[in-house]
Amino acid sequence: MRGGTPKQSSFYVLLWIAAVAMALAGCSKDKNENPSLTAEPESISAAVAAGSYSIAVTSNMEWTATVNSEAAAWCTLTNASASGSGTITVNIAENPRLEIRTATVAITSGVLVSTVTVTQAAPYLTAEPENISAAAEAGSYSIAVTSSTEWTATVNGEVAAWCTLSNATGTGDGTVMVNVEFYAEIGNRTATVTLTAGTLSSTVTVTQQRDTPPYAASAQTWVFGEQTWSDVIHVSPACSKTSFIDSYTDPHCRNYTATDGKTCYYYNWPYVDENKDEMCPYPWRMPSRSDFETLISNTNSSTLISEWGYGGSVSGGYVDYANRASYWSSTENGTNGGYNFSNSSTGGMGVYYTSKNYGLQVRCIRDN
């Protein structure tokens, strides 16, 4: 039937509106019957240093994220609420404590809850090796530092004169170089290297040891007047050569084993000048020209020959071992010369000018 009364038309319009409303209500009901909320990752491993980390939220609802109150001082959130999917930024402060700490991020939407555990590592500082055995000669040794933060290395003050550090500060992993000076005494000495990073610390013990004398002064000495003299040096700082190169400028040395089995060391003046601090370490020193002149005034040739004997000198590669003993002073004489003391089988002794390219022995002197 077409047409109809006005009342009938109104009825049909109302009926159509109701049907549409019911359909829309059914769709909304279907949508809200399956609310969802997920967060990834389920856990975050945070470094010791301050940093930011992301949580991906997937949802078809409105949601809000919070941090447990115990961790709120060091773990904060950015973009902590949204409708639908989104990304939360977790902001972590540096961990100053010597222990691992955790926080819980809770994302809630109605009755739905999803949690993410944040675990922050504790600061660390290690140094290896724990002990360094240093040779008596001057040298450098390394300490491997493993750290999560900035650190500084120091040496206990009373030994800082002979044990110093290079690369003594750093951030994260690094290497500290321990530099030790020449050690002249029989026995050992120790230093403590301390690495610190905030409240963290790690120590390394450095032990420098000498078992044999670096030169004969540690074994036999002579006193003439107010002077104490050593035997000739029997262990050179760096000489292992069996030949000798005459040179006015290049340091050179030679070792020589005589028929009596004694090994003697001969040096040109440039070698002596370059190595005298190691050849005669404190409290010993290289004798000066005036020291030898004082020696002459306090003794005589025959006494020195009977006490010191001979030891020779090198000239042109020839060692005059049996008839003469010559010893360098620390006093230079012009471009090509140095002063030396010499005593010979003919009974003469004195201080002479000697060419720097000669090979002479060394005795050390100590002030009484």
C-alpha positions as CSV (number, residue, x, y, z in Angstrom):
1,M,0.0,0.0,0.0
2,R,1.3,3.3,-1.0
3,G,1.0,6.5,0.8
4,G,-0.6,6.5,4.3
5,T,-1.8,8.8,6.9
6,P,0.6,11.3,8.6
7,K,0.5,9.3,11.8
8,Q,1.6,6.2,10.0
9,S,4.5,8.1,8.4
10,S,5.7,9.4,11.7
11,F,5.6,5.9,13.1
12,Y,7.7,4.5,10.4
13,V,10.3,7.3,10.8
14,L,10.6,6.6,14.5
15,L,10.9,2.9,13.8
16,W,13.8,3.5,11.4
17,I,15.6,5.8,13.9
18,A,15.3,3.1,16.6
19,A,16.7,0.4,14.3
20,V,19.7,2.6,13.4
21,A,20.4,3.4,17.0
22,M,20.2,-0.3,18.0
23,A,22.6,-1.2,15.1
24,L,25.1,1.5,16.2
25,A,24.8,0.4,19.8
26,G,25.5,-3.1,18.8
27,C,28.7,-2.1,16.9
28,S,30.0,-0.1,19.9
29,K,29.2,-3.0,22.2
30,D,31.1,-5.4,19.9
31,K,34.1,-3.1,19.9
32,N,34.3,-2.7,23.7
33,E,33.9,-6.4,24.3
34,N,37.6,-7.0,23.4
35,P,39.7,-4.3,25.0
36,S,43.5,-4.9,24.6
37,L,46.7,-3.5,26.3
38,T,50.3,-4.8,25.8
39,A,53.7,-3.3,26.5
40,E,57.1,-4.2,25.1
41,P,59.7,-5.0,26.2
42,E,58.7,-6.7,29.4
43,S,62.0,-5.7,31.0
44,I,64.7,-3.0,30.5
45,S,68.3,-3.4,31.5
46,A,69.6,0.1,32.1
47,A,73.3,1.1,32.2
48,V,74.9,2.8,35.2
49,A,75.0,6.1,33.3
50,A,72.0,8.3,32.9
51,G,69.9,7.4,29.8
52,S,66.5,7.0,28.2
53,Y,64.7,3.9,27.1
54,S,61.4,3.2,25.2
55,I,58.3,1.2,26.0
56,A,56.0,0.5,23.0
57,V,52.3,0.4,24.1
58,T,49.7,-1.3,21.9
59,S,46.1,-0.7,23.0
60,N,42.6,0.2,21.8
61,M,41.8,2.0,25.0
62,E,42.9,5.0,26.9
63,W,45.8,4.2,29.3
64,T,48.1,5.7,31.9
65,A,51.6,4.8,33.0
66,T,53.1,5.3,36.5
67,V,56.4,4.3,38.3
68,N,56.4,2.8,41.8
69,S,57.0,5.5,44.4
70,E,60.2,4.0,45.7
71,A,61.9,4.5,42.3
72,A,60.2,7.8,41.3
73,A,63.3,9.9,42.3
74,W,65.5,8.3,39.7
75,C,63.1,6.8,37.2
76,T,60.7,9.2,35.4
77,L,58.3,8.9,32.4
78,T,57.6,11.0,29.4
79,N,54.5,10.5,27.3
80,A,52.9,8.7,30.2
81,S,49.3,8.6,28.9
82,A,47.5,8.2,25.6
83,S,44.5,6.8,23.8
84,G,45.4,3.9,21.6
85,S,48.9,2.8,20.8
86,G,51.9,5.0,21.8
87,T,55.5,5.1,23.1
88,I,56.6,5.8,26.7
89,T,60.0,7.2,27.3
90,V,61.7,6.0,30.5
91,N,64.3,8.4,31.9
92,I,67.0,7.0,34.2
93,A,69.3,9.0,36.4
94,E,72.9,7.8,36.9
95,N,73.3,5.2,39.6
96,P,75.6,6.4,42.4
97,R,74.9,3.5,44.7
98,L,77.1,0.4,44.9
99,E,74.1,-1.9,44.2
100,I,71.7,-2.8,41.5
101,R,68.3,-1.0,41.7
102,T,64.9,-1.7,40.1
103,A,61.8,0.2,39.2
104,T,58.3,-1.0,38.0
105,V,56.4,0.8,35.2
106,A,52.7,0.0,35.4
107,I,50.5,0.8,32.4
108,T,46.8,0.6,33.3
109,S,43.6,0.8,31.3
110,G,40.5,0.2,33.3
111,V,41.0,-3.3,34.8
112,L,43.9,-4.1,32.4
113,V,47.4,-3.7,33.7
114,S,50.7,-4.3,31.9
115,T,54.1,-4.0,33.7
116,V,57.7,-3.4,32.7
117,T,60.6,-4.0,35.1
118,V,63.6,-1.6,34.8
119,T,66.8,-2.9,36.3
120,Q,69.8,-0.5,36.5
121,A,73.3,-1.9,36.8
122,A,75.6,-0.9,39.8
123,P,78.8,1.2,39.3
124,Y,82.0,-0.9,38.9
125,L,85.7,-0.3,39.0
126,T,88.4,-3.0,38.6
127,A,92.1,-2.9,38.0
128,E,94.4,-5.7,36.8
129,P,96.9,-7.0,37.7
130,E,96.6,-6.6,41.5
131,N,100.3,-6.8,41.8
132,I,103.2,-5.6,39.6
133,S,106.7,-7.0,40.1
134,A,109.0,-4.3,38.6
135,A,112.6,-4.9,37.6
136,A,115.3,-2.9,39.2
137,E,116.0,-1.1,36.0
138,A,113.9,1.9,35.0
139,G,110.8,0.8,33.1
140,S,107.0,1.1,32.5
141,Y,104.2,-1.2,33.4
142,S,100.5,-1.2,32.5
143,I,97.3,-1.4,34.6
144,A,94.1,-2.4,32.8
145,V,91.2,-0.4,34.2
146,T,87.6,-1.6,33.7
147,S,85.0,1.0,34.8
148,S,81.5,2.2,34.3
149,T,82.3,5.8,35.1
150,E,85.1,8.4,35.5
151,W,88.1,7.4,37.5
152,T,91.4,8.8,38.8
153,A,94.7,7.0,39.7
154,T,97.2,8.2,42.3
155,V,100.4,7.0,44.0
156,N,101.0,7.2,47.7
157,G,102.9,10.4,48.3
158,E,106.1,9.1,49.9
159,V,107.1,7.1,46.8
160,A,105.9,9.5,44.1
161,A,109.5,10.5,43.4
162,W,110.4,7.1,41.9
163,C,107.0,5.8,40.9
164,T,104.9,8.0,38.6
165,L,101.8,7.5,36.5
166,S,100.8,8.3,32.9
167,N,97.2,8.3,31.7
168,A,96.1,8.7,35.3
169,T,92.5,9.7,34.5
170,G,89.8,8.3,32.3
171,T,86.2,7.5,31.7
172,G,85.2,3.9,31.2
173,D,87.8,1.3,30.3
174,G,91.4,2.5,30.0
175,T,95.1,1.8,30.7
176,V,97.3,3.4,33.4
177,M,101.0,3.4,32.8
178,V,103.2,3.0,35.9
179,N,106.7,4.4,35.4
180,V,109.5,3.3,37.9
181,E,113.0,4.8,38.1
182,F,116.3,2.9,38.4
183,Y,116.6,1.2,41.8
184,A,120.2,0.9,43.2
185,E,119.7,-0.8,46.6
186,I,119.7,-4.4,47.4
187,G,116.2,-5.4,48.5
188,N,112.8,-4.0,47.5
189,R,110.6,-1.0,47.7
190,T,106.8,-0.8,47.2
191,A,104.3,1.7,46.0
192,T,100.5,1.6,46.1
193,V,98.5,2.8,43.1
194,T,94.9,3.7,44.1
195,L,92.1,4.1,41.5
196,T,89.0,5.9,42.6
197,A,85.6,6.5,41.1
198,G,83.2,8.2,43.5
199,T,83.0,5.8,46.4
200,L,84.6,3.0,44.5
201,S,88.3,2.2,44.8
202,S,90.8,-0.4,43.6
203,T,94.4,-0.8,44.5
204,V,97.5,-2.2,42.8
205,T,100.7,-2.9,44.6
206,V,104.0,-2.2,42.8
207,T,107.1,-3.9,44.1
208,Q,110.5,-3.1,42.7
209,Q,113.3,-5.5,43.7
210,R,117.0,-5.8,43.2
211,D,118.8,-9.1,44.1
212,T,122.3,-8.2,43.0
213,P,124.3,-5.0,43.2
214,P,124.0,-2.7,40.2
215,Y,127.6,-1.8,40.7
216,A,130.5,-2.9,42.9
217,A,130.0,-0.1,45.4
218,S,127.3,-2.2,47.0
219,A,129.9,-4.9,47.6
220,Q,133.2,-3.2,48.4
221,T,134.2,0.3,49.2
222,W,137.3,2.2,50.3
223,V,137.6,5.3,52.5
224,F,140.4,7.8,51.7
225,G,140.2,10.9,53.9
226,E,136.6,12.2,53.8
227,Q,135.8,10.3,50.6
228,T,134.2,6.9,50.1
229,W,134.9,5.2,46.8
230,S,133.4,2.3,45.1
231,D,135.0,-0.6,43.2
232,V,134.7,-0.2,39.4
233,I,131.3,-0.8,38.0
234,H,130.8,-4.4,37.1
235,V,127.2,-4.2,35.9
236,S,126.5,-1.6,33.2
237,P,123.1,0.0,32.8
238,A,122.8,-1.1,29.2
239,C,126.2,-2.4,27.9
240,S,126.3,-5.8,26.3
241,K,128.7,-5.0,23.5
242,T,132.0,-6.8,22.9
243,S,133.4,-4.3,20.5
244,F,134.1,-0.6,21.0
245,I,133.4,2.2,18.5
246,D,135.6,5.3,19.0
247,S,133.2,8.3,18.9
248,Y,133.3,11.8,20.2
249,T,129.5,12.1,20.1
250,D,127.8,8.6,20.0
251,P,127.5,6.8,23.4
252,H,129.3,3.5,23.3
253,C,130.6,0.9,25.7
254,R,132.3,-2.5,25.7
255,N,132.5,-5.4,28.1
256,Y,135.8,-7.3,28.4
257,T,136.6,-10.5,30.3
258,A,140.2,-10.6,31.5
259,T,142.4,-13.7,32.0
260,D,141.5,-13.6,35.7
261,G,137.9,-14.0,34.8
262,K,136.8,-10.5,35.8
263,T,134.5,-8.7,33.5
264,C,135.2,-5.0,33.1
265,Y,133.1,-2.4,31.4
266,Y,134.6,0.5,29.4
267,Y,132.7,3.6,28.2
268,N,133.4,6.5,26.0
269,W,132.7,9.9,27.6
270,P,129.3,10.5,25.8
271,Y,128.0,7.2,27.3
272,V,129.1,8.2,30.8
273,D,127.5,11.6,30.4
274,E,124.2,10.1,29.2
275,N,124.0,7.4,31.8
276,K,125.8,8.7,34.9
277,D,122.6,9.0,37.0
278,E,122.0,5.2,36.5
279,M,125.7,4.3,36.8
280,C,126.0,6.1,40.1
281,P,122.5,6.3,41.6
282,Y,122.0,8.4,44.8
283,P,123.7,8.6,47.2
284,W,126.6,7.7,44.9
285,R,127.6,10.0,42.1
286,M,130.2,10.3,39.3
287,P,133.4,11.8,40.7
288,S,134.5,15.2,39.5
289,R,138.0,16.4,38.5
290,S,138.4,17.9,42.0
291,D,137.3,14.7,43.6
292,F,140.2,12.9,42.0
293,E,142.6,15.7,42.9
294,T,141.4,15.2,46.5
295,L,142.0,11.5,46.2
296,I,145.6,12.1,45.1
297,S,146.2,14.2,48.2
298,N,144.8,11.5,50.5
299,T,146.8,8.5,49.3
300,N,149.6,7.4,47.1
301,S,150.1,5.4,43.9
302,S,151.4,2.2,45.5
303,T,148.4,2.1,47.9
304,L,145.9,2.5,45.1
305,I,147.6,-0.1,43.0
306,S,147.6,-2.6,45.9
307,E,144.0,-1.7,46.7
308,W,142.4,-1.2,43.3
309,G,144.8,-3.0,41.0
310,Y,144.5,-2.4,37.3
311,G,141.6,-2.5,34.9
312,G,142.9,-1.0,31.8
313,S,141.5,1.3,29.2
314,V,140.4,1.0,25.5
315,S,142.1,2.8,22.7
316,G,141.5,1.8,19.1
317,G,139.9,-1.4,20.2
318,Y,142.9,-2.5,22.3
319,V,142.5,-3.1,26.0
320,D,145.5,-2.3,28.2
321,Y,144.3,-4.4,31.1
322,A,147.5,-5.3,32.9
323,N,149.4,-2.0,33.2
324,R,147.0,0.9,33.6
325,A,143.7,1.8,35.2
326,S,141.9,4.9,34.1
327,Y,138.6,6.2,35.4
328,W,136.3,8.9,33.9
329,S,135.4,12.0,35.9
330,S,132.2,13.9,35.3
331,T,134.1,17.1,34.3
332,E,134.2,17.9,30.6
333,N,137.1,19.6,28.9
334,G,136.2,21.2,25.6
335,T,134.4,19.7,22.7
336,N,136.5,16.5,22.4
337,G,137.9,16.0,25.8
338,G,137.1,15.0,29.4
339,Y,139.2,14.8,32.6
340,N,140.2,11.4,34.0
341,F,142.2,9.9,36.7
342,S,144.9,7.4,35.9
343,N,147.4,5.3,37.7
344,S,149.9,3.0,36.0
345,S,152.5,0.3,36.6
346,T,155.3,2.9,36.5
347,G,153.9,4.4,39.7
348,G,152.5,7.6,38.4
349,M,149.0,8.9,39.0
350,G,147.3,12.1,38.2
351,V,144.3,13.8,36.6
352,Y,144.7,14.2,32.8
353,Y,142.9,15.4,29.8
354,T,141.6,12.5,27.8
355,S,139.9,12.3,24.4
356,K,136.2,11.5,24.7
357,N,136.4,8.6,22.3
358,Y,138.6,6.6,24.7
359,G,137.0,3.7,26.6
360,L,137.6,4.1,30.4
361,Q,136.2,2.5,33.5
362,V,134.0,4.2,36.1
363,R,134.2,4.3,39.9
364,C,131.6,6.1,42.0
365,I,132.0,8.3,45.0
366,R,129.8,8.9,48.0
367,D,130.1,11.9,50.4
368,N,130.7,10.8,54.0
